[in-house]
Amino acid sequence: MNVGLVGIGNCTSSLVQGVAHYTAHPDAPGLTLPVCAGYAVSDVRFTAAFDVDAAKIGLDLAEAIWTGPNNATRFAEVPPLGVPVVEGVLSDGVGRRVGERITARGTADVEAIAAHLERTGTEVLVNFVPAGSQQASECYAEAALLAGCAFVNCIPSVIARSPHWVERFTAAGLPLLGDDLKSQFGATLVHRALVELLAANGVRLRNTYQLLAGGNMDFVNLQDPERLRTKQETKAGGLRGADGDTLLPPEQVHVGADYIPFLADRKLAVIRIEGEGFGGTPVEVDLRLNVDDSPSGAGNVLDAVRYLKFALDHGLAGVLDPVAARLMKAVPNPMGEGAAAAGLRELLALGRP
Ligand SMILES: NC(=O)c1ccc[n+]([C@@H]2O[C@H](COP(=O)([O-])OP(=O)(O)OC[C@H]3O[C@@H](n4cnc5c(N)ncnc54)[C@H](O)[C@@H]3O)[C@@H](O)[C@H]2O)c1
């Protein structure tokens, strides 16, 4: 399947490395699904790449992923891919904090992006621009529509939650997935599981916080309060119960993010949950989680592109709700883990003879 990438930052680096790594070693640990929706990792082929960082534009994708300020862990060697990084649409992609660290250049327009997607035969476009880039995300979604590509919105901008975009992708017969990618084993997953477990066992939840720290460009970007706000919304919305209901009102959920340069791509999450148990007695949970930030997102996006290719093969359009519930933090129709798993089984049955 032919996959296009928008934003050649740390997450894209881990994704590109992951495809090289698991193609060469399909049994290596860490991969959720060696075969997903009928596709192996080796079926994923990168065909287009867009960025606005002058240092990355013009480089082969395999070289651009190692170009600063990227600092994701190097866990695989990637041979030249023959995919040049093409200048994208700048729009609101680069905020003040990121703008201080890169030379941004992005004079392309939506039509030029769509023409490149068509020329390269791209089928699925993955959006990995910095959090808070609503307009830039819309430009790439528009280009995907024009070029007849499925679209995965891995960032907190509102695309798959917008009836406007869902209607347009559905009308065009194209699948759409979003918003804001979940990590394989990240803070949102653990936080949600704990909140769900406490509620299911009769503990009345009072409040909770999730404090994050990291030293990559995502955390540089999140030092801008407006950009952090979009992340806070999708994270708070991610704390849902088995029936898809929100378990805590948003004002009782605090999400913070700190930039600590020497952490590089390591992410620290400190989670605290407070509640009332039997007799109104206090129940408190404190947890500290340490993961590599970007590889932990890459596994899920590898599944996302394979599900979307499956959807294209079977003429499925719009948001695939069970896939979205499984892989994304903020979705148009939230559902619990059980319902999502059942929905996924039903969906994949379409592929059986
Ligand atoms: N595990 C994770 O790391 C994870 C999980 C969920 C969501 N996300 C989201 O994924 C996104 C990417 O994360 P990252 O760590 O790779 O960030 P990053 O800052 O390393 O990479 C972003 C890239 O996008 C480029 N860019 C900026 N504006 C652009 C534009 N208009 N067009 C094309 N390219 C543009 C930047 O130059 C940079 O190369 C962020 O929004 C982040 O919140 C990450």
The ligand as an SDF file (V2000), in Angstrom:
LIG
                    3D

 44 48  0  0  0  0  0  0  0  0999 V2000
    3.5620    9.2540   20.6840 N   0  0  0  0  0  0  0  0  0  0  0  0
    3.5900   10.4350   20.1290 C   0  0  0  0  0  0  0  0  0  0  0  0
    4.6570   10.9830   20.0090 O   0  0  0  0  0  0  0  0  0  0  0  0
    2.3020   11.0810   19.6460 C   0  0  0  0  0  0  0  0  0  0  0  0
    1.0810   10.5200   19.9720 C   0  0  0  0  0  0  0  0  0  0  0  0
   -0.0830   11.1500   19.5320 C   0  0  0  0  0  0  0  0  0  0  0  0
   -0.0220   12.2920   18.7520 C   0  0  0  0  0  0  0  0  0  0  0  0
    1.1760   12.8440   18.4570 N   0  0  0  0  0  0  0  0  0  0  0  0
    1.1850   14.0550   17.6480 C   0  0  0  0  0  0  0  0  0  0  0  0
    1.8830   13.8270   16.4440 O   0  0  0  0  0  0  0  0  0  0  0  0
    2.3930   15.0580   15.9620 C   0  0  0  0  0  0  0  0  0  0  0  0
    3.8230   14.8890   15.5250 C   0  0  0  0  0  0  0  0  0  0  0  0
    4.6430   14.5940   16.6440 O   0  0  0  0  0  0  0  0  0  0  0  0
    6.2190   14.5760   16.4650 P   0  0  0  0  0  0  0  0  0  0  0  0
    6.7730   14.1780   17.7990 O   0  0  0  0  0  0  0  0  0  0  0  0
    6.6000   13.8250   15.2710 O   0  0  0  0  0  0  0  0  0  0  0  0
    6.4810   16.1400   16.2390 O   0  0  0  0  0  0  0  0  0  0  0  0
    7.7480   16.8340   15.5710 P   0  0  0  0  0  0  0  0  0  0  0  0
    7.7170   18.2420   16.0210 O   0  0  0  0  0  0  0  0  0  0  0  0
    8.9650   16.0170   15.7970 O   0  0  0  0  0  0  0  0  0  0  0  0
    7.4230   16.7640   13.9950 O   0  0  0  0  0  0  0  0  0  0  0  0
    6.5160   17.6100   13.3440 C   0  0  0  0  0  0  0  0  0  0  0  0
    7.0390   17.8490   11.9300 C   0  0  0  0  0  0  0  0  0  0  0  0
    6.0410   18.5620   11.2020 O   0  0  0  0  0  0  0  0  0  0  0  0
    6.7020   19.5420   10.4140 C   0  0  0  0  0  0  0  0  0  0  0  0
    5.7150   20.5680   10.0520 N   0  0  0  0  0  0  0  0  0  0  0  0
    5.3120   21.6640   10.7320 C   0  0  0  0  0  0  0  0  0  0  0  0
    4.3560   22.3150   10.0340 N   0  0  0  0  0  0  0  0  0  0  0  0
    4.1590   21.6340    8.8890 C   0  0  0  0  0  0  0  0  0  0  0  0
    3.3310   21.8520    7.7560 C   0  0  0  0  0  0  0  0  0  0  0  0
    2.4820   22.8810    7.7040 N   0  0  0  0  0  0  0  0  0  0  0  0
    3.4050   20.9560    6.7430 N   0  0  0  0  0  0  0  0  0  0  0  0
    4.2530   19.8900    6.7960 C   0  0  0  0  0  0  0  0  0  0  0  0
    5.0780   19.6570    7.8460 N   0  0  0  0  0  0  0  0  0  0  0  0
    5.0200   20.5090    8.8830 C   0  0  0  0  0  0  0  0  0  0  0  0
    7.8360   20.0140   11.2950 C   0  0  0  0  0  0  0  0  0  0  0  0
    8.8270   20.6970   10.5630 O   0  0  0  0  0  0  0  0  0  0  0  0
    8.3150   18.6820   11.8710 C   0  0  0  0  0  0  0  0  0  0  0  0
    9.2490   18.0650   11.0100 O   0  0  0  0  0  0  0  0  0  0  0  0
    2.2000   16.0750   17.0990 C   0  0  0  0  0  0  0  0  0  0  0  0
    1.0640   16.8490   16.8140 O   0  0  0  0  0  0  0  0  0  0  0  0
    1.9410   15.2100   18.3000 C   0  0  0  0  0  0  0  0  0  0  0  0
    1.1310   15.8510   19.2680 O   0  0  0  0  0  0  0  0  0  0  0  0
    2.3370   12.2480   18.8740 C   0  0  0  0  0  0  0  0  0  0  0  0
  1  2  1  0
  2  3  2  0
  2  4  1  0
  4  5  1  0
  4 44  2  0
  5  6  2  0
  6  7  1  0
  7  8  2  0
  8  9  1  0
  8 44  1  0
  9 10  1  0
  9 42  1  0
 10 11  1  0
 11 12  1  0
 11 40  1  0
 12 13  1  0
 13 14  1  0
 14 15  2  0
 14 16  1  0
 14 17  1  0
 17 18  1  0
 18 19  2  0
 18 20  1  0
 18 21  1  0
 21 22  1  0
 22 23  1  0
 23 24  1  0
 23 38  1  0
 24 25  1  0
 25 26  1  0
 25 36  1  0
 26 27  1  0
 26 35  1  0
 27 28  2  0
 28 29  1  0
 29 30  1  0
 29 35  2  0
 30 31  1  0
 30 32  2  0
 32 33  1  0
 33 34  2  0
 34 35  1  0
 36 37  1  0
 36 38  1  0
 38 39  1  0
 40 41  1  0
 40 42  1  0
 42 43  1  0
M  CHG  2   8   1  16  -1
M  END
$$$$
